[in-house]
Each structure stands twice: as C-alpha cells, then as structure tokens.
Amino acid sequence: MRPGEARFKDLGLTRDSAPDTLIAAMAENPILIERPIGLTETGAVIGRPPETLLKLL
C-alpha cells in the first residue's frame, strides 16, 4: 500500500489497520495499491511496469 498517499490518511488508515480493512480500502481506492496485480485464469503478474500486464493479456 501507499501509506504516504493522501487518501490513505483521509480514510484514517494506518499500517496497523486490520487486513480486511486495508483490502477493502484498496478495492474502493485503487490509488492505494503500490504494485497492481493482474490476474487471469492462466496466471498473475505484478503490473509494474504496465507492459507486463500486456504479456499476461
């Protein structure tokens, strides 16, 4: 996660927040995701750089 992101602070999150809370926050606020993950039925990749997602798709 990006704990330095303003949205992280606006939501009142901390590094000690419950995992379920952090996951829900990332689902609702993708800006909080440090390294996006692409998933398909055939595999998964970390989306940095973005070109790695194209290889998966």
Secondary structure, DSSP 8 states (H G I E B T S, - for coil): --TTSHHHHHTT--TTS-HHHHHHHHHH-GGG-SS-EEEETTEEEE-SSTHHHHHH-
